[in-house]
Amino acid sequence: MARDTRPAVAPAAASAPDATLTGRVTRALAARTAVTLAAGVGVAVGTGSAAWKGLEHQARLAAERIGLAAEPPPRRDGVYLPDGRFRRLPTVPRNLSRLRLAMLGDSSSAGFGAADEDFLPGVMLARDLSARLYRPVQLSTHAVVGTGAADLARQVEAALLDGVDVAVVIVGPNDVRDRVAPAESVRALAAAVARLRTHDVVVVVGTCPDLGVITPIPAPLRQLAGYWSRSLAARQEQAVHRAGGLAVPIGRWVSPGFVGHPELFSPDLFHPSGEGYARAVAVLSPAVLTGLGSAVSAAVAAVPEFPASRLPDGHRSADAGGGRSG
């Protein structure tokens, strides 16, 4: 099946045919994940071996276990005000400067699986930042369902064209799915971070989630998926730091909490639910505040393993205002 390169957008109220189509796309993506992972092992062990046949069977079982998404992912880009109000048009009170937030990456950044606009990761993040910084936050979502790090270059240029002060990136699972060479995936991510940093954009990257917590993928295929995703995340973290961004290890800080909590998954049992996305936002927001150099970034102290000593020099010296006014 060809990769879905359309932006992850849809009207708030989707028709039944659209919901069915999106469910099929979700199921196909999940099936492709399992089959491709099994194929990667098959190359190593030989497609005629008993091990390969067992993994192939597990891949088919995983595809059957993945449920259907209830509706297409919603979208609510616009301006979020400190008092909680929302405006679709990019207009803000004259006495307040806006912070421009861009969501880049794949379905995890777009919020695929969240049934309600209020639980999209970009929306939750924009609201939290607006309340903490007491300034309007303009949200723009450029993330695309089904893509990998190779698509970041296009997304970055779109974000720069719109204007951006803070970019949040979540990417990686689809590169694991497609067995993209880790070095190639990490190189594309690092280039995207470096490009944004040349424009003084604060960049926060949520590294690849741990695919080992997705129970519809049976063992031992699930363990292999977990190993590959954790390995990619470790490389991403190092590359992002070298490129001047801030890396948030989603696989270490968030993914373990999904084990034994089906309510954190969407109906497809593959993507997070709105509540699951809230767990990710809880660790992404402090990192953004740290990157902006705001006084309220002290909240990051509540997040383990995020010492200020690991921040690039440009982030440590950022002024309290953070970002550029629009």
C-alpha positions as CSV (number, residue, x, y, z in Angstrom):
1,M,0.0,0.0,0.0
2,A,1.3,3.4,-0.9
3,R,2.2,5.8,1.9
4,D,-0.6,8.3,2.8
5,T,1.0,11.7,2.2
6,R,-2.0,13.8,2.9
7,P,-1.9,16.2,5.8
8,A,-3.7,14.7,8.9
9,V,-6.7,17.0,8.7
10,A,-10.4,16.5,8.5
11,P,-13.6,18.3,9.4
12,A,-14.7,18.0,13.1
13,A,-17.8,16.0,12.1
14,A,-16.8,13.3,9.6
15,S,-19.2,11.3,7.5
16,A,-19.5,7.6,8.0
17,P,-17.8,6.8,4.7
18,D,-14.8,9.0,5.6
19,A,-14.5,7.3,9.0
20,T,-14.6,3.9,7.4
21,L,-11.9,4.9,4.9
22,T,-9.7,6.2,7.7
23,G,-10.2,3.1,9.7
24,R,-9.0,1.0,6.8
25,V,-6.0,3.2,6.3
26,T,-5.2,2.9,10.0
27,R,-5.5,-0.9,9.9
28,A,-3.4,-1.1,6.7
29,L,-0.7,1.0,8.3
30,A,-0.7,-1.2,11.4
31,A,-0.6,-4.4,9.2
32,R,2.2,-2.9,7.1
33,T,4.1,-2.2,10.3
34,A,3.9,-5.8,11.5
35,V,4.5,-7.4,8.1
36,T,7.5,-5.1,7.4
37,L,9.0,-5.8,10.8
38,A,8.7,-9.5,10.2
39,A,10.2,-9.1,6.8
40,G,13.2,-7.4,8.3
41,V,13.8,-10.4,10.5
42,G,13.2,-12.7,7.6
43,V,16.1,-11.3,5.8
44,A,18.3,-12.2,8.7
45,V,17.0,-15.6,9.5
46,G,16.0,-16.7,6.0
47,T,12.4,-16.7,4.6
48,G,12.3,-20.4,4.5
49,S,13.1,-21.0,8.2
50,A,10.7,-21.9,10.9
51,A,11.5,-18.6,12.7
52,W,10.5,-16.6,9.6
53,K,7.2,-18.5,9.2
54,G,6.4,-17.9,12.9
55,L,7.1,-14.2,12.6
56,E,5.0,-14.0,9.4
57,H,2.1,-15.7,11.2
58,Q,2.5,-13.2,14.1
59,A,2.4,-10.3,11.7
60,R,-0.9,-11.5,10.3
61,L,-2.3,-11.9,13.8
62,A,-1.3,-8.4,14.6
63,A,-3.0,-7.1,11.5
64,E,-6.2,-8.9,12.5
65,R,-6.0,-7.5,16.1
66,I,-5.7,-3.9,15.1
67,G,-9.2,-2.4,15.3
68,L,-10.7,0.4,13.2
69,A,-10.4,4.1,14.1
70,A,-13.8,5.7,14.9
71,E,-13.2,8.8,12.8
72,P,-10.5,10.8,10.9
73,P,-8.2,12.9,13.0
74,P,-9.6,16.3,13.8
75,R,-7.7,19.6,13.5
76,R,-8.0,22.9,15.3
77,D,-5.2,25.2,14.2
78,G,-5.6,28.8,15.2
79,V,-4.8,31.2,18.1
80,Y,-5.1,30.1,21.8
81,L,-5.5,33.0,24.2
82,P,-4.4,33.1,27.9
83,D,-8.0,33.3,29.0
84,G,-8.8,30.1,27.3
85,R,-10.5,31.5,24.3
86,F,-9.8,30.3,20.7
87,R,-9.7,32.1,17.4
88,R,-9.3,30.5,14.1
89,L,-8.0,33.6,12.4
90,P,-4.4,34.6,13.4
91,T,-5.5,37.8,15.1
92,V,-4.4,38.6,18.7
93,P,-5.0,41.5,21.1
94,R,-2.6,44.4,20.3
95,N,-1.1,44.4,23.7
96,L,0.0,40.8,23.5
97,S,2.6,39.3,21.2
98,R,1.9,35.8,19.9
99,L,4.1,32.7,20.1
100,R,4.0,30.6,16.9
101,L,4.0,26.9,17.5
102,A,4.4,24.3,14.7
103,M,3.7,20.6,15.1
104,L,5.9,18.5,12.8
105,G,6.4,14.8,12.2
106,D,4.0,11.9,11.8
107,S,0.6,10.8,13.2
108,S,1.8,11.1,16.8
109,S,2.4,14.8,16.3
110,A,-0.8,15.3,14.3
111,G,-2.8,13.6,17.0
112,F,-4.2,10.6,15.0
113,G,-6.4,8.6,17.4
114,A,-7.6,11.6,19.4
115,A,-11.4,11.6,19.1
116,D,-11.8,15.2,20.3
117,E,-10.1,18.4,19.2
118,D,-9.4,19.3,22.8
119,F,-7.1,16.3,23.1
120,L,-4.9,16.9,20.1
121,P,-1.3,17.2,21.3
122,G,-0.9,20.5,19.5
123,V,-4.0,22.0,21.1
124,M,-3.1,20.8,24.6
125,L,0.4,22.1,24.2
126,A,-0.8,25.5,22.8
127,R,-3.2,26.0,25.7
128,D,-0.7,25.1,28.3
129,L,1.9,27.4,26.9
130,S,-0.5,30.3,26.5
131,A,-1.7,30.0,30.1
132,R,1.9,29.7,31.5
133,L,3.4,32.4,29.4
134,Y,0.4,34.6,29.4
135,R,0.6,35.3,25.7
136,P,-1.4,34.0,22.7
137,V,-0.1,30.9,21.0
138,Q,-0.7,30.4,17.3
139,L,-0.9,26.7,16.4
140,S,0.0,25.4,13.0
141,T,0.0,21.6,12.3
142,H,2.3,20.4,9.4
143,A,2.6,16.8,10.6
144,V,1.5,14.2,8.1
145,V,0.1,10.7,8.9
146,G,2.2,7.8,7.7
147,T,5.5,9.7,7.1
148,G,9.0,9.4,8.4
149,A,11.9,11.7,8.9
150,A,12.5,12.1,5.2
151,D,9.3,14.3,5.0
152,L,10.6,16.7,7.7
153,A,12.5,18.8,5.2
154,R,9.2,19.7,3.4
155,Q,7.4,20.3,6.6
156,V,10.1,22.5,7.9
157,E,10.0,24.7,4.8
158,A,6.2,25.0,5.2
159,A,6.6,26.0,8.8
160,L,9.2,28.6,8.1
161,L,7.1,30.0,5.3
162,D,4.2,30.4,7.8
163,G,6.5,31.8,10.5
164,V,7.5,29.7,13.6
165,D,9.0,30.4,17.0
166,V,8.8,26.9,18.5
167,A,8.7,23.6,16.6
168,V,7.7,20.3,18.3
169,V,8.7,17.2,16.3
170,I,7.6,13.6,16.9
171,V,8.9,11.1,14.4
172,G,10.4,7.6,14.1
173,P,7.8,4.8,14.3
174,N,7.1,4.8,10.5
175,D,10.9,4.6,9.8
176,V,11.0,1.6,12.1
177,R,8.0,0.2,10.2
178,D,9.6,0.7,6.8
179,R,13.0,-0.5,8.0
180,V,14.7,2.8,7.0
181,A,18.3,2.7,7.9
182,P,18.6,4.4,11.4
183,A,21.5,6.5,10.2
184,E,19.4,7.8,7.3
185,S,16.5,8.5,9.5
186,V,18.6,10.3,12.1
187,R,20.4,12.3,9.4
188,A,17.1,13.7,8.1
189,L,15.9,14.6,11.6
190,A,19.2,16.3,12.5
191,A,19.1,18.3,9.2
192,A,15.6,19.5,10.0
193,V,16.6,20.5,13.5
194,A,19.7,22.4,12.2
195,R,17.6,24.1,9.6
196,L,15.1,25.4,12.1
197,R,17.9,26.5,14.5
198,T,19.5,28.7,11.9
199,H,16.2,30.7,12.1
200,D,16.4,30.8,15.9
201,V,13.5,28.5,16.2
202,V,13.3,26.6,19.5
203,V,13.1,22.9,18.6
204,V,11.8,20.1,20.9
205,V,11.9,16.6,19.6
206,G,9.9,13.8,21.1
207,T,12.0,10.8,20.2
208,C,10.6,7.6,18.9
209,P,8.0,5.9,21.2
210,D,8.7,2.4,22.3
211,L,6.8,0.1,20.0
212,G,7.3,-2.8,22.4
213,V,4.2,-1.6,24.4
214,I,1.8,-2.2,21.4
215,T,0.1,-5.4,22.5
216,P,-1.6,-6.3,19.2
217,I,1.9,-7.1,17.9
218,P,2.6,-10.5,19.5
219,A,5.8,-11.6,21.1
220,P,8.6,-12.1,20.0
221,L,7.9,-9.7,17.1
222,R,6.8,-7.0,19.7
223,Q,10.2,-7.3,21.4
224,L,12.0,-6.8,18.2
225,A,9.9,-3.8,17.4
226,G,10.6,-2.4,20.8
227,Y,14.4,-3.0,20.4
228,W,14.5,-1.3,17.0
229,S,12.4,1.7,18.2
230,R,14.5,2.2,21.4
231,S,17.7,2.0,19.4
232,L,16.5,4.6,16.9
233,A,15.3,6.9,19.8
234,A,18.8,6.7,21.4
235,R,20.4,7.8,18.2
236,Q,17.8,10.6,17.7
237,E,18.5,12.0,21.2
238,Q,22.2,12.4,20.5
239,A,21.7,13.8,17.0
240,V,19.1,16.3,18.2
241,H,21.3,17.6,21.0
242,R,24.2,18.0,18.6
243,A,22.0,19.9,16.1
244,G,21.0,22.4,18.9
245,G,17.5,21.0,19.7
246,L,16.0,19.6,22.9
247,A,15.3,15.8,22.9
248,V,12.5,14.4,25.1
249,P,12.7,10.6,25.4
250,I,9.1,9.6,24.9
251,G,10.0,5.9,24.9
252,R,11.6,6.1,28.4
253,W,9.3,8.7,30.0
254,V,5.9,8.0,28.5
255,S,5.7,4.6,26.8
256,P,6.1,2.4,29.9
257,G,3.0,4.0,31.4
258,F,0.9,2.6,28.6
259,V,1.5,-1.0,29.7
260,G,-1.7,-2.3,31.2
261,H,-3.7,0.8,30.4
262,P,-5.8,0.3,27.3
263,E,-7.5,3.6,27.9
264,L,-4.3,5.3,26.8
265,F,-4.8,3.8,23.3
266,S,-7.3,4.8,20.6
267,P,-9.8,2.3,19.4
268,D,-7.3,1.0,16.8
269,L,-5.1,-0.2,19.7
270,F,-2.1,1.3,17.8
271,H,-2.2,5.0,18.2
272,P,-2.6,6.9,21.5
273,S,-6.0,8.2,22.7
274,G,-6.5,11.8,23.8
275,E,-5.5,10.7,27.3
276,G,-2.5,9.0,26.0
277,Y,-1.4,12.2,24.1
278,A,-1.9,14.1,27.3
279,R,0.9,12.0,28.9
280,A,3.2,13.0,26.1
281,V,2.3,16.7,26.3
282,A,3.1,16.6,30.1
283,V,6.7,16.0,29.3
284,L,6.9,18.1,26.1
285,S,5.6,21.3,27.6
286,P,8.4,21.7,30.2
287,A,11.0,21.1,27.5
288,V,9.4,23.9,25.4
289,L,9.4,26.2,28.4
290,T,13.1,25.4,29.0
291,G,13.9,26.1,25.4
292,L,12.2,29.4,25.6
293,G,14.2,30.3,28.8
294,S,11.0,31.3,30.6
295,A,11.0,31.6,34.4
296,V,8.1,29.2,34.5
297,S,10.4,26.6,33.0
298,A,11.2,25.6,36.6
299,A,8.4,23.2,36.1
300,V,10.9,21.0,34.2
301,A,12.5,20.1,37.5
302,A,9.5,17.8,38.0
303,V,10.5,15.8,35.0
304,P,13.3,13.3,35.7
305,E,16.6,13.1,33.7
306,F,16.3,16.5,32.1
307,P,19.3,18.4,33.6
308,A,20.0,21.9,32.4
309,S,23.6,20.9,31.8
310,R,22.4,18.9,28.8
311,L,20.9,22.0,27.1
312,P,22.7,23.6,24.2
313,D,24.4,26.9,25.1
314,G,21.9,28.8,22.9
315,H,19.0,27.5,25.0
316,R,20.6,28.2,28.4
317,S,21.1,31.8,27.6
318,A,17.7,32.4,26.1
319,D,16.0,35.5,27.4
320,A,12.9,35.2,29.6
321,G,10.5,36.5,26.9
322,G,11.2,33.5,24.6
323,G,10.6,33.3,20.9
324,R,9.9,36.2,18.5
325,S,6.9,38.3,18.5
326,G,4.6,38.0,15.4
